[in-house]
Amino acid sequence: MIGKIIQGKYFAGLIKYVTAKEGAYLLDSEGVLLQSLPGLIRSFETQSRMRPSLSNKVGHISLNFSPRDKDRMTDEYMTGIAREYLQGMGITDTQYLIVRHTDREHPHCHIVFNRVNNTGQPLKDSNNFRKNRDICKGITLTHKLYMPQGKENIKIDHLREPYRTKHEIWQAVKEALPHIRSWEKFNEYLYDRNITLSFKYKGTTQEIQGIIFTKGKYSFKGSAIDRRFSYAKITWQIKRNNSLVQKASTKQTPQSSTSPANINQNKIASNIANYLNSIGTGTSQRNKLLKWDDERDEEEEEIEELLNSSKRKLKL
């Protein structure tokens, strides 16, 4: 589950968008009039006037679930999760509206709430983004919802700028990391994908402090795209790739035909051949005897039997 938090000044536009979307329908509400759209908007606006000094009175959160949880996400189940989320975020004792949308592949709902509570006090919003992250993760684990692994399952066509460009850079760098062996080759790889890299230096010195990736009009620090993309970690990856290639090239090659073991086998075979020639053994027998295979005990026994047979013929 992912929660997206937005704050605003005016209820009318947001409520019209949330409720008038094709396929949208109400899941739950608290403290508002539902008989008409104007009455609904007035409900929020009237309470917000209790705190005229508060600039951003409008709270808006979208809760998004994976398509893999679609079969589980009934209206009742989604409503329960939305209430659990509001409680965890401290969005209590105030007006709210929960509306489900059906215009996307993934299940999701929108929560509109009044940042001026029922007693005229503003709801706290300090550390909201950290709280949102932690609560979404907690609910996902508690309800055993699907949790995407990293950025692999993001649908890039659904991203807006600059997040789309940021994801494109992430994808290109991720694919290059296991293979790059120098900064020069890394730069060439990115250039072919319309991405440029530059270094951030310490003051007026030549000491590199960081790396910046640029595509089009957007630029990002390496660590802002992914913690693995800092200058230090990419440098380490380049060294590691070179080390792995070097180790692979210095591996011992298989024993050649002139190895001590093969020389010893050749010598034994030669001695057997000389002996067989001296006693007049036939060609077919000799070839069979000389077929060397140190892994087959049956052939060794056969060789011994043929030698004994030849010796008996010699004595006769």
N, C-alpha and C positions, 0 to 999 in steps of 0.2 A: 504494500500500500504506500502511496506517495501523496503527501498533502502539499498544496500550493497556497501560500498566504498572500493576500492582496488587501491593501487599505485604500479607501477613497473618501470623497467628500459628499457625494450625492447618491441617495437611495434610488431615485426614480429610474435612471438608466440601467442600473444593475438589476433591479427587480424585473423590469420589462424584459431584459435579456434572458434572465434565468427562467422566468415563468412562461415566456412566449416562444421559446425555442421549440421547433417541431419535435414532437415525441416526448416533451418534458411533462412530468407530473409530480405532484406534491407527495412527499413522504411523511413529513412531520413539521410542526410549527409550535411556537410558544409566544403568547402575549400579543398576537396581531389579529386584525380583522381580515377574514378571508372572503367576505361576500362579494367584493369587487376589487379590481386592480387599483383604482384610485384610493379606496379605503385601506388597502394593504400598505400602499406607499405612505399614506398619512399616518398610519400607526407608527411606523419607524421614525418619521420626521418629527412627530409630536414629542416622542420620548427623547429624541436627540437634542431638542431645544432646552432640556433641563441642564445641559452643559454647553452653553453657546461658545465658550472659549476653546473647546476641543475642535481642532481643525479636521482631522480624519475620523469622522464618526462611523463610517461604514466599514464593516468587516466582511471579508469575502474569502472563503476557503473552498477549494475543490479537492475532493478525495478521489483518488484514482486507483483502480485495482487492475491486476493483470487479467488478460483474456483467459488465462488458465483457470481463474477462479470464477468464471462466468456462471457455471452451473450452480455453484454454491451461493451466489450473490442474489438471493431473493430480496424483495423489498423489505421484509421484516429484518432480515439479517443485516442488510446495509444500514437500515435505520438504527439498529442496535450499535453497530460499529461507530456510526456518526455521533451518537450520544456519548459513547465511551470516549471518543476523541475530544469532544467539547468539554467533558468533565476533566480530562487530563490536562487540557490547555488552560483550564481556569475560566472558560467562557460559560459562566453560570449566572443565574439570577438576571437574565436579560432576554430580550426578544430574539427569536431566530426563525429561520425558514430553511428547510431541507428539501431540495428538489432534485429528482433524478433525471438525468439526460440519457438519451438512447441514440445519439447521433454518431457515436464512435464505436469502434470495435471493442474497446475495453469498457467494463462497467465503471461508472463514475457518478458522483453527485456534487451539487453545489450547496454550500451553506452560506446564507446571508445572515449576519447578526449585527446587533446594535452595540457599538463600543461604549455607549452610555447605558449603564445598567438600570434596573428598575428603581433604584434609589437616587439616580442622578449622578452616580460616581463613574469615572472612566475606568474601563477595564485595562489592566496593566498589559503592556506589550513588550516589556524588556525580555531579551533572550528568546523571543518568539520563534525564531528560525531554528535555534538549537533545540528548543522544547518540541517543536514540530517534528524534527528529525527523530528525536529519541522516542516520542510517543508513537509515531508511525512504525518505527522498528519494533517497539514493544507489542503493539497490536498485531503486527504481521507475524511475530513469533508466537504470541499467545493463541491466535486463531489458526496458526499453521497455514497462513496464506503464502502464495508463491512469492519468493524473493529473488529477483533477477541477480545474476552474478556479474557485477561490474557493469560495463557499458555495452556488453555484447548484444543485448536484445533490443537496443534502442532503434526505433524506426526513424531514420534520418529525415525522411520526407515530412514527418510531423513536427520537426524542430523549426523554431524561428531563429532568425539571426540575433545575436552573434553565436548562439549555441550550435547552430548547424555547422558553421565554419569551424568552430572549436572541436566538434566531434569528427569532422573530416580530417583535421590535423591529427587528432588522437589516433584515428584509424591508420593513417599513413605511417606515423612514427612507430606505432605498435608493430606493424608488419615489418618494418625495417630493422628494429632493434636486434633480433636474433642473428642477423647476417652482416651488419656493418662492421668494417675493420679499420676505418679511419674517418675522421671528421670530413675529409674531402669527399669521400665516396658517399657519406651520409648526406652531405649538402647536394651532391649531384642527384641522388635518389629523390630528395624532396623537391628539387628544382623541376624535375620532370613532372611533378604533380602540382605545380604552380604554388609551391610553398617555399619560402626563403627563411633561412635561419641567421641570426646575428647574435653577437655576444655582448654582454653587459660587463664593463670593466670597472675596477675599483678606482674611483677618482680619475686622475690623469695617468695612472700606471697602466701597464699591460697585463695586470693580473685579472684573469677572468673570474667574475663573480656569479654569472648566470647566463642563461640562454633565452632567446626570444624567437618565437615562431610567428611568421606573418603570412597570411593568405588574403589576397584582396585588400580591403581596407581595415581588416581586423588583425590585431597582434595580441599574443598571449605569452606570458612567462611559461617556461617549461613546466615548472612545478604547479602552476595554476591549471594546466591541462590534466596532468597526472603526476602523482608523487614520484613515479619512476622516471620522469622526463626532466629532472634537474640536470644541470651541467655535470655535477659530480657523478651522478648515477649513470648517465650515458657514457661518460669517460670510462667508468669501471666496466660497463658492458662491452665497450670496444676492446679493452684489454683482455677481458675474458674470452671474447670471440677469437682473438688472435692466439691466445693460449691454447684453446681447444683445437684450433687448426694445426698448431705446431705439434701438439701431442699426437694428433692423428697421423701426421706425416712421419713421425719418428718411431712408430710402432714397429716391432720386430717382424720381419717378413718370414714366411714359411721356409722350412729347411729346403735347400736346393738339392739337386741330385748329387752334389759333391760333398754333402755333409758327412761327418764321421760315420753316422749310422748307415748311410747308403754305401759309403766306401767299404764298410765291413761286410754288408750284404753282397756287394759285387765280388769281393774277395772270396767269400764262401761259395758263391755260385760258380766262380771260375775253377775253384778246387774240385767241386763236384763234376763239372764238365770234363776236366782233365782225367779224373778217375774213370768216368763212364767211357771216354774214348779209349782208355787203356784196356778196358775189359770188353769192348765191342758192343756196348748197349745200343739198341736201335734208335733211330732219330726220334720217333714218336715218344718213346719212353724218356729219352734225354730231354726233349722239350717240356714234357710234363714235369720232370724233376726240377727243371730250372725255373719253373713258374713260381716266383717268390711272393709269398703273402704271409707276413709274420703275424697276421691277425686270425688265421684260420688253422686251428689245431688239426683238423681232419686232414688237410693237405700235407702237413708235416708228418703225420702218421703214415700217410700213403707214400711219401718220399722214402721214409725209413724202411717200409716194407719192400719197395722196389729195389732199394740198395741191398737189402738182405737177400732178395731173390737173385740179384745179379751175382752176389758173392757165392751163393750156392751153386749156380751154373758154372762159375769159374772153377770151383773145387772139383766138379764132375768132369 
